[in-house]
Amino acid sequence: MNRRAFLSLSISSLALARRVPAQAADARPNFVFIMADDMGPFDLGCYGQTEIRTPHIDRAAAEGMRFTNCYAGASVCAPSRSVLMTGQHTGHTTVRANASLLTGERVPLRKEDRTIASVLKGPEWRDAYDEERAYATAHFGKWGLGEPGTTGLPNDHGFDEFFGFLNQQHAHEHYPKYLWRNKSKEFLRGNRNGEKREYASDLMAREALYFIDRHRYEPFFLYFSPTVPHAKLEAPELGEYASKPWPDSAKNYAAMVTRFDSYVGRILEKLKETGLDERTVVFIASDNGGTSEFGPFASLGRFKGKKGVVYEGGIRVPMIVRWPGKIRAGATSDLPWGFQDVLPTLADMAGTRGFPPDIDGRSVLPTLLGKTQDPNVPLYWEQVSRHGLDQALRIGEWKGVRHALDAPLELYNLKDDVGETRNVAAAHPEIVAKMEAFLAGCRTESPDYPSRPPKRGR
């Protein structure tokens, strides 16, 4: 070991030693938010999957709470992640589609946008007596909320560390030439000249484990979003699925879901190994609905639509929350909630006093602790494209969908018709009127995502 490395290790060891008493007295929980990419709501054993093995996630569900009515922030990648980070639904959050409808460019978070990480880092934790009360924060995975040189980089929005993909298109490559470490490219030697030796999601999982090791003595927020099982469908090995009588796409998809499950297992094991198990809240979800049906998996169940639409197949996702000693093991909840609720929930758990006043979400901590919450709080989504604006609204068991601001509202009773097959708007004009009144004031216009398709030049 050279002198510089020795000094670095010594300084790190001293820093850890100095922080031990502070962590021992700090009752605030750690947070780990683990998010798959395009995983269907029924790809997990604990949700009824029989062909794909997910033993670690299934165990997490048995040890925590499994939600049956949880929703992504949007039906596609970037806006869903924007909702997660900002606590604002797609009628208010900065990033509302994968690209601007006017320029075709990626839209970054604004400088003034506050994320979960910036809330947990926030100035309310810093004072003259204790400058280390802020959470340590890291994101390893796909970001999608800011390109190089823009105002939307993770390190400028509360994250101490970042390693992964900035751009969604770049994230389609599971063996990329480089990944971003903070604001610099880190080239992957194992993937030079077309070689495939370094699988991006494996590298990001390694960083997540290392982060937990290094920050075991202080509260932390870890956002881990690997790029599996997103297409292109490519797993390092097929394992037990190699001999299945399925198309190659199905074999790779199953192997990628199981690989995601292995990451969850390694993180849970690391939390136990470091003594952090009972002080850490773990969330497991997917960024949007599944993309299609692969082989025998029935990833979308009876849901209508898939990724890219505001019907249930595009926005309903699995959600498991595990917090030993706090959340009752084996619990199931049918409370409707979504990604906009994550920020206020974590802020509530952390006891922060400074989360943004303009968020659309609410804390679901009472539900996590076994208490009852109002199931009729409105949940809103929109999907903007060059074809126009699609909107969806859920209030209790009722779901409304319309395909333009002035289009008639479709109405579905999800309790009786989860597949959204029967439009009952004509039979319930009072529910339609209530929903239309809400929709009239639930969003603000954005220059990058106009509600009416921009006119194309000749």
TATAGI-V360763 format. One record per residue. N is the residue number from 0. RES is the residue in one small letter. PHI is phi in whole degrees, 0 to 359 (* if undefined). NEAR is the number of other C-alpha atoms within 10 Angstrom. Layout:
N/RES/PHI/NEAR  N/RES/PHI/NEAR
//
This chain:
0/m/*/6  1/n/284/6  2/r/297/8  3/r/296/9  4/a/294/10  5/f/297/11  6/l/297/12  7/s/298/11  8/l/295/12  9/s/295/12  10/i/296/12  11/s/298/13  12/s/295/13  13/l/295/11  14/a/297/12  15/l/295/16  16/a/299/12  17/r/294/12  18/r/270/16  19/v/304/13  20/p/298/12  21/a/298/16  22/q/292/16  23/a/299/10  24/a/267/8  25/d/268/12  26/a/272/11  27/r/291/17  28/p/281/21  29/n/277/26  30/f/231/22  31/v/233/23  32/f/251/17  33/i/251/24  34/m/229/26  35/a/283/25  36/d/244/24  37/d/70/25  38/m/280/30  39/g/290/32  40/p/294/30  41/f/243/21  42/d/270/26  43/l/251/24  44/g/303/18  45/c/290/19  46/y/252/17  47/g/108/14  48/q/293/18  49/t/244/15  50/e/260/15  51/i/256/20  52/r/272/20  53/t/223/23  54/p/296/17  55/h/287/21  56/i/292/23  57/d/299/18  58/r/293/16  59/a/299/25  60/a/294/24  61/a/292/18  62/e/262/20  63/g/220/25  64/m/244/25  65/r/252/26  66/f/259/20  67/t/253/19  68/n/227/16  69/c/258/22  70/y/231/29  71/a/290/29  72/g/288/35  73/a/200/33  74/s/269/29  75/v/224/27  76/c/301/26  77/a/299/27  78/p/296/29  79/s/298/30  80/r/289/26  81/s/294/29  82/v/299/32  83/l/302/25  84/m/288/25  85/t/261/32  86/g/74/30  87/q/249/23  88/h/288/31  89/t/288/27  90/g/276/23  91/h/228/19  92/t/296/25  93/t/292/22  94/v/262/29  95/r/244/30  96/a/203/24  97/n/290/22  98/a/203/19  99/s/297/21  100/l/285/19  101/l/270/15  102/t/254/9  103/g/78/10  104/e/271/12  105/r/292/21  106/v/261/26  107/p/270/21  108/l/303/26  109/r/280/17  110/k/303/12  111/e/276/9  112/d/294/16  113/r/254/20  114/t/256/23  115/i/307/26  116/a/296/27  117/s/290/24  118/v/294/27  119/l/287/29  120/k/276/24  121/g/313/19  122/p/299/15  123/e/295/14  124/w/272/17  125/r/250/13  126/d/213/10  127/a/294/5  128/y/259/7  129/d/211/10  130/e/270/10  131/e/244/15  132/r/278/20  133/a/293/21  134/y/291/27  135/a/284/21  136/t/227/24  137/a/207/26  138/h/232/27  139/f/235/26  140/g/148/30  141/k/268/28  142/w/265/27  143/g/77/28  144/l/237/27  145/g/171/20  146/e/272/20  147/p/305/13  148/g/83/8  149/t/259/15  150/t/276/19  151/g/252/22  152/l/284/24  153/p/303/26  154/n/293/19  155/d/264/17  156/h/229/22  157/g/97/22  158/f/268/24  159/d/293/17  160/e/226/18  161/f/218/25  162/f/211/25  163/g/158/27  164/f/259/28  165/l/273/25  166/n/259/18  167/q/297/18  168/q/292/10  169/h/301/15  170/a/288/25  171/h/290/17  172/e/271/18  173/h/276/23  174/y/234/22  175/p/287/21  176/k/287/21  177/y/207/18  178/l/233/23  179/w/266/17  180/r/249/17  181/n/55/20  182/k/251/16  183/s/234/11  184/k/286/14  185/e/241/14  186/f/283/14  187/l/261/17  188/r/298/13  189/g/288/15  190/n/248/16  191/r/288/15  192/n/56/8  193/g/81/10  194/e/291/12  195/k/231/16  196/r/241/13  197/e/233/18  198/y/277/18  199/a/305/24  200/s/295/26  201/d/297/17  202/l/296/16  203/m/290/25  204/a/296/22  205/r/300/15  206/e/296/21  207/a/298/24  208/l/295/18  209/y/294/12  210/f/298/20  211/i/300/22  212/d/302/14  213/r/285/12  214/h/240/19  215/r/293/18  216/y/256/21  217/e/209/23  218/p/298/24  219/f/219/24  220/f/237/26  221/l/246/24  222/y/252/24  223/f/243/27  224/s/227/27  225/p/294/27  226/t/258/28  227/v/247/28  228/p/262/26  229/h/300/21  230/a/293/18  231/k/283/15  232/l/279/19  233/e/207/22  234/a/253/20  235/p/299/16  236/e/208/13  237/l/271/19  238/g/56/13  239/e/293/12  240/y/270/19  241/a/299/13  242/s/265/9  243/k/289/11  244/p/278/10  245/w/241/14  246/p/295/10  247/d/302/17  248/s/300/15  249/a/292/19  250/k/298/25  251/n/294/25  252/y/298/27  253/a/300/27  254/a/296/26  255/m/288/27  256/v/295/23  257/t/296/25  258/r/294/22  259/f/303/27  260/d/302/20  261/s/294/17  262/y/297/23  263/v/301/23  264/g/299/18  265/r/293/16  266/i/292/20  267/l/298/21  268/e/294/16  269/k/296/18  270/l/296/19  271/k/290/13  272/e/300/11  273/t/269/13  274/g/76/12  275/l/257/18  276/d/305/19  277/e/278/15  278/r/253/18  279/t/234/22  280/v/265/22  281/v/248/22  282/f/252/20  283/i/230/22  284/a/208/23  285/s/232/26  286/d/282/31  287/n/193/33  288/g/293/35  289/g/289/30  290/t/272/20  291/s/186/17  292/e/269/14  293/f/244/19  294/g/54/17  295/p/267/12  296/f/278/21  297/a/50/18  298/s/301/25  299/l/258/26  300/g/55/18  301/r/267/14  302/f/291/20  303/k/275/16  304/g/78/20  305/k/206/25  306/k/315/25  307/g/102/19  308/v/231/23  309/v/265/28  310/y/285/25  311/e/303/26  312/g/297/29  313/g/269/27  314/i/233/31  315/r/283/29  316/v/225/27  317/p/290/27  318/m/210/22  319/i/235/25  320/v/233/22  321/r/236/29  322/w/209/24  323/p/305/17  324/g/87/12  325/k/245/14  326/i/265/19  327/r/297/17  328/a/296/18  329/g/75/14  330/a/284/18  331/t/230/17  332/s/230/16  333/d/255/12  334/l/297/19  335/p/286/21  336/w/204/25  337/g/207/27  338/f/300/24  339/q/294/30  340/d/271/23  341/v/290/24  342/l/303/27  343/p/295/24  344/t/292/20  345/l/293/23  346/a/298/18  347/d/297/17  348/m/297/16  349/a/281/18  350/g/77/12  351/t/288/19  352/r/254/14  353/g/237/14  354/f/282/22  355/p/300/17  356/p/281/6  357/d/259/10  358/i/281/19  359/d/258/23  360/g/268/24  361/r/225/17  362/s/286/19  363/v/254/21  364/l/304/19  365/p/304/12  366/t/296/16  367/l/300/22  368/l/267/13  369/g/91/15  370/k/265/9  371/t/263/12  372/q/233/14  373/d/297/9  374/p/276/13  375/n/257/14  376/v/291/15  377/p/297/17  378/l/240/20  379/y/234/26  380/w/221/27  381/e/219/26  382/q/231/23  383/v/257/26  384/s/206/20  385/r/291/16  386/h/270/12  387/g/132/16  388/l/243/18  389/d/256/20  390/q/234/22  391/a/221/24  392/l/218/21  393/r/243/22  394/i/229/17  395/g/64/17  396/e/274/15  397/w/264/19  398/k/231/27  399/g/248/26  400/v/223/23  401/r/217/19  402/h/249/19  403/a/186/16  404/l/301/16  405/d/254/7  406/a/277/10  407/p/295/14  408/l/274/23  409/e/276/18  410/l/231/27  411/y/229/22  412/n/261/20  413/l/293/17  414/k/294/11  415/d/260/11  416/d/214/15  417/v/294/19  418/g/277/18  419/e/50/23  420/t/260/13  421/r/239/14  422/n/282/16  423/v/252/15  424/a/302/18  425/a/296/12  426/a/273/10  427/h/223/10  428/p/298/12  429/e/291/11  430/i/290/17  431/v/300/21  432/a/298/13  433/k/297/11  434/m/291/22  435/e/295/18  436/a/295/11  437/f/294/14  438/l/297/17  439/a/295/9  440/g/229/9  441/c/265/15  442/r/219/16  443/t/243/12  444/e/288/10  445/s/234/15  446/p/298/10  447/d/277/21  448/y/227/25  449/p/296/18  450/s/288/21  451/r/245/14  452/p/303/15  453/p/295/15  454/k/289/8  455/r/269/7  456/g/290/4  457/r/280/3
//
